[in-house]
Amino acid sequence: MGRNQIQTASGIRIINALKSSNITILDLSWNSLGQKRDGTFGKAFRELLLNEKLKHADISYNSFVEKDMKEIEIGIKDNHTLWGIHVIGNEADVDSEGFVYALKP
């Protein structure tokens, strides 16, 4: 789904639809999911991280600010089934153990 200019509200609808799915790989990179800049997408994505089937996620280059990335950071700490996540191009980094850390602008 990369490079489609999907914005926050539509992205949240996608995430909500996937919460109970069998999806294992999710690529939402290069969109506009962080366009609202208020943490709403991050909260929805944090809930998706409860889906133990999800193994790999790419949310790179979505202009997520610290508020969204802080929510995702919380979700990653409780997730023990995700093998990889990509967050480059947002206000975040991933450490060597796979934990996401929100960065201040």
C-alpha positions as CSV (number, residue, x, y, z in Angstrom):
1,M,0.0,0.0,0.0
2,G,3.0,2.3,-0.1
3,R,3.0,5.6,-1.9
4,N,-0.8,6.0,-1.9
5,Q,-1.1,9.2,0.2
6,I,-3.4,7.4,2.6
7,Q,-4.2,9.9,5.4
8,T,-4.8,9.4,9.1
9,A,-8.6,8.7,9.0
10,S,-8.3,6.2,6.2
11,G,-5.3,4.6,7.8
12,I,-7.1,4.1,11.0
13,R,-10.0,2.4,9.1
14,I,-7.4,0.0,7.5
15,I,-5.8,-0.7,10.9
16,N,-9.2,-1.4,12.5
17,A,-10.1,-3.8,9.7
18,L,-6.8,-5.7,10.2
19,K,-7.0,-6.1,14.0
20,S,-8.5,-9.6,13.9
21,S,-7.1,-10.6,10.6
22,N,-4.4,-13.2,9.7
23,I,-2.2,-10.5,8.2
24,T,1.5,-11.3,8.7
25,I,3.2,-8.5,6.7
26,L,2.0,-4.9,6.5
27,D,3.5,-2.2,4.4
28,L,2.0,1.2,4.9
29,S,5.2,3.1,4.0
30,W,5.3,6.3,2.0
31,N,1.8,7.6,2.9
32,S,0.5,10.5,4.9
33,L,-0.7,8.5,7.9
34,G,0.8,11.0,10.4
35,Q,-0.9,14.0,8.8
36,K,-3.1,14.7,11.9
37,R,0.0,14.9,14.1
38,D,-2.1,14.2,17.2
39,G,-1.3,10.6,18.1
40,T,-4.6,9.1,16.8
41,F,-2.9,6.8,14.3
42,G,-0.3,5.7,16.8
43,K,-3.1,4.6,19.2
44,A,-4.8,2.6,16.6
45,F,-1.5,1.0,15.4
46,R,-0.6,0.2,19.1
47,E,-3.9,-1.9,19.2
48,L,-2.9,-3.7,16.0
49,L,0.3,-4.8,17.7
50,L,-1.8,-7.0,19.9
51,N,-2.5,-9.2,16.8
52,E,0.0,-12.0,17.3
53,K,-0.1,-13.0,13.6
54,L,1.6,-9.8,12.5
55,K,5.3,-10.5,12.0
56,H,6.6,-7.5,10.0
57,A,5.5,-3.9,9.6
58,D,6.8,-1.0,7.6
59,I,5.4,2.4,8.5
60,S,8.4,4.4,7.1
61,Y,8.0,7.9,5.7
62,N,4.6,8.8,7.1
63,S,5.5,12.0,8.8
64,F,4.7,10.6,12.3
65,V,5.5,13.0,15.1
66,E,6.6,12.2,18.6
67,K,2.9,11.7,19.8
68,D,2.2,8.9,17.3
69,M,5.6,7.3,17.8
70,K,5.3,7.3,21.6
71,E,2.0,5.3,21.2
72,I,3.7,2.8,18.9
73,E,6.7,2.6,21.3
74,I,4.4,1.5,24.1
75,G,2.8,-1.1,21.8
76,I,6.2,-2.5,20.8
77,K,7.3,-3.0,24.4
78,D,4.3,-5.4,25.0
79,N,4.7,-7.2,21.6
80,H,6.7,-10.4,21.6
81,T,5.7,-11.7,18.1
82,L,6.7,-9.0,15.7
83,W,10.0,-9.9,14.0
84,G,10.7,-6.5,12.3
85,I,9.5,-2.9,12.1
86,H,10.7,-0.1,9.9
87,V,10.1,3.5,11.0
88,I,12.7,5.6,9.1
89,G,11.4,9.0,8.0
90,N,9.4,9.5,11.2
91,E,10.3,11.0,14.6
92,A,11.6,7.6,15.8
93,D,14.4,5.1,15.8
94,V,14.6,1.3,16.4
95,D,17.3,-0.1,18.7
96,S,19.3,-3.3,18.2
97,E,16.7,-5.3,20.1
98,G,13.8,-4.1,17.9
99,F,12.3,-1.6,20.3
100,V,10.9,1.7,18.9
101,Y,11.9,5.0,20.5
102,A,10.1,8.2,19.8
103,L,12.4,11.1,19.1
104,K,11.8,14.7,20.0
105,P,11.9,17.0,16.9
